[in-house]
Amino acid sequence: MRIRTLGLSAAFSLMLLVSSCGPSIYLAQDFRSYAPKHKVVAILPASVTITQRPNQARNTSPEQMHTMQQQSALDFQQRIYAWLLRGQGQKRYTVEFQDVATTNSLLRKANLTEDDMRTHSPKELAEMLGVDAVLTTDVRTSKPMSDGAAVAVGLLVGAWGATNQANITVNINEGSGGKLLWKYDYVASGSVFSSPENMVNALMRNASKKFPYTPKS
């Protein structure tokens, strides 16, 4: 009986590794005083940090890692835009979202790379893009479990594949002064987070329910 109890305890512990934590949400108390004035929000390329285990890092050059993070930054941006654009088309939001092609074109004209954007304030970025607010995303993803642990999780709970952990933060800052209006922190782990597409789908299914700029805001 003790052996079975320990086995169930181990299974439960591994299940926790592939579960998501509840999101943490911040909304500025005076958000309603800003919302009616905002017409267009820009979605910036994400800031992506990928942490690899030592044996993975040895097989990845700094140039390859940089390219991977840059591509992921644009991938997250495009997928978040697609999610919000659907809501805009259904008139669920009181603002429009600047086409990401326009956003990125304006950033290139200003000679700003994804790395350079981190050195500019939300106010400066909003002025460059000609928008009322900017949406920024910070993504930190890692592969904390060994391949052996991943197999154990697959056997116990059916979660096969890469076992990434994703920490994602979405911020909305208003453009005139750069004030933080909304912040959404989402943490999850498991094979479902093995690609930007899966991560954004999981993130936005939750975040879109709490997204500001709704008619009731």
Buried (B, 14 or more C-beta within 10 A) or exposed (E): EEEEEEEEEEBEEBBEBBEBEEBEBEBBEEBEEBBEEBEBBBBBBBBBBBEBEEEEEEEEEEEEBEEBBBEBBBBBBBBBBEBBBEBBEEEBBBBBBBEBEEBBEBBEEBEBEBEEBEEBEBBBBBBBBEBBBBBBBBBBBBBEBEEEEBEBBBEBBEBEBBBBBBBBBBBBBBBEEBBEBBBBBBBBBBBBBBBBEBBBEBBBEBBBEEBBBBEEB
